[in-house]
Structure formats: C-alpha cells, structure tokens
Amino acid sequence: MSWTSEAKTPGNKEFLDAYHEMFGNRVPAEDAADAFATAQVMQAAIKAVGKIDDQRKLADWLRSHTVDTILGPLKWNETGAPQGQFLIGQWQSGQSEIVLPKAAATSDQIAQSQAAASG
C-alpha cells in the first residue's frame, strides 16, 4: 500500500477535494494518488532547478532532497534508489487501516493472521 484516503500527509485533503469535485464522492484508486504524488515530485524538482529540460540537474536535485507528497516524504539515494518506508496496511474489522510506519498509522494495533496465530 502506498496511499490511503485517511492519510494525514501534506496535500492529501486537497487531493481528495479536487478528485471528488471532478469525479464524484468515490474514493480514488491508489494509482490516482501515486500519479498525483509523481506530479508533486516533478513540480518540486522543476521549481527548485528552474527548468524542465535539464534531466541531469533534476536527477541531482532529487537525489539530494526529500519531497513531501500525499504518499508521505519521498527521497532517493545517489543511485536513484528510493529511500524510506511504504505504508503497511491491514484489514481490521472490515476496514483498511495503516499500521506502519507508526507516524502514519491509523490504528495502534497490528493484527496477527490466523495462520500465524495458530502456528
């Protein structure tokens, strides 16, 4: 899981409001949030570098900065590999909950699977 509508990340409420205005009150697909976060990353890099057509400068900037997105803070190392944590979710009592990382959690419980509990 990379995103949930319940996330308290910067810009998530605005993303949801704009999505609902365009498409009605349904919950956006995770892919829509991922695409939006990609645009947030590109916007931050282009704004910082000052141009869109210098891929080396954009890549260098991204490798040395963290970008706050609706997915949470995103950053990359010197080779371009992503750094950080994804959201870990579980279905609890019929509802999707974020359980890790703790800073983004919507539930303070981590449920054991039936197999793990009986094993």
N, C-alpha and C positions, 0 to 999 in steps of 0.2 A: 504494500500500500504506500503510495507516495502522497496522497491527499485525502482529506475528508472535509465535508461542508462544515463540520463542527470545529475545525482548527481555528485557533486564535492567532494565526500568523498575520503579519502585516499585509493589508490589502485584501484579505480573504472576504471580508464582509462586502467590500466594494465590488469584488469579482462576482460574488453571488447576486448582489443587487442588479448589476449590469446584465448578468446571464438571465435572471428572472424577467427583467424588462424586455429582453429580446426573445426569449423562448418560453415564457410562462413559468409557473412556480415549481416545476420539476427540479429534482436535484441534478446538477451537472455530472456528466460522466467524468471519471478520473482523468481520462485522456484530454478532456477540455481544460482541466486545471493544469495538467502537465504542459500543454501547448501555451497556455497563458503564462506560466512560470518561465518558459523558454523565451517568450517575448519580453518578460521583465528583465531577464538576464541580458538579452541583447540590447535592450533600451539602456540599461545601466552602463554597459561597456561602451556603447556608441556615444552616450552623453559624456562619459569620462575621457574617451580618446578624442572626441570631436569630429570623427568621420566614420563612415560606414565601409569604406573601400580599402582599408588597411588591415588585412586579416592578421598579420604578424603583431601589430600593436594591440588589436582587440584580444588576441590569444594571450599575449604577455600580460595585459591588464587583468584578464580573467584568472590567470594563474597566480596572481598576487593579491587578489581581493575576494572578499565574501559578499555575496549579493543576497539581500533579504527578499524572499519571494513568498507567494502563498503556500509553497511547499515547505517553507522554513528557510534557514540560511543555507545557501549553496556555495561551495568553493571547490577548487581543483588544485592539484599539485603541479609541479613543474613539468610533468609529462602529460598533463591534461586529464589525469585520472580523478574521478570525483572523490571528494573527502566528506566525511560526516556520516550522519545516520539517516536512514529512511524511517518513516513511521511504521510501527508494527501494530497491527490491529487484530482484534478478536471479535467474534460474535458472542455477546454476553446477554442473556435473557432476551434474545431476539433482536438485539440492537448492535450495530457496529460501534466498537469503542477503540480508541487509541490506547495502547498500554505502554508503549515505549517510543521514543525516549521519554523519561519522566517529565521533562519540561513541557512536552506537548500532550501528555496523557489526559484523556477524558474519563478514565477510570483508574482507581488506585489498586485494582485487583487484577491479577493475571491468572486466568482460569487454566487448570490442567485439563488436558484432553482425557477422555475416558480411557484410552489405551494406556496413557502414562499413569493415570490414577490406579488402574487395576494391575499394572505390570510390575 
